[in-house]
Amino acid sequence: MFVLSVAPEKAPDKPEFVEIEYRSGDPVALNGEKLPPFDLLARLNKIAGAHGVGRADIVENRYVA
């Protein structure tokens, strides 16, 4: 997950707005550009990662018997 996103302190201070177009409940375009599903998701992941989205710091401690 740390490969796909930047640290929050390195993320831009300004938001980036995206517009997703749907057809019959399926996303078909990003910011007016029609894209196949894989490319649309890859582009969204890149945008989100540039803004530090997707980072989590979790420590788990559990006993499994």
KAKA-V729875 format. One record per pair of residues at least 24 apart in sequence whose C-alpha atoms are under 10 Angstrom apart, sorted by the first residue. I is the first residue (numbers start at 0). J is the second residue. If there is no record, write none. Layout:
BEGIN
i:j
I:J
I:J
END
This chain:
BEGIN
i:j
0:48
0:52
0:53
0:54
0:55
1:48
1:51
1:53
1:54
1:55
2:48
2:54
3:44
3:45
3:46
3:47
3:48
3:49
3:51
3:52
3:53
3:54
4:44
4:45
4:46
4:47
4:48
4:49
4:50
4:51
4:52
4:53
4:54
5:47
5:48
5:49
5:50
5:51
5:52
5:53
5:54
6:48
6:49
6:50
6:51
6:52
6:54
7:48
7:49
7:50
7:51
7:52
7:54
8:50
8:51
9:49
9:50
9:51
10:47
10:48
10:49
10:50
10:51
10:52
11:49
11:50
11:51
12:50
13:50
14:50
15:46
15:47
15:49
15:50
16:46
17:43
17:46
19:43
END
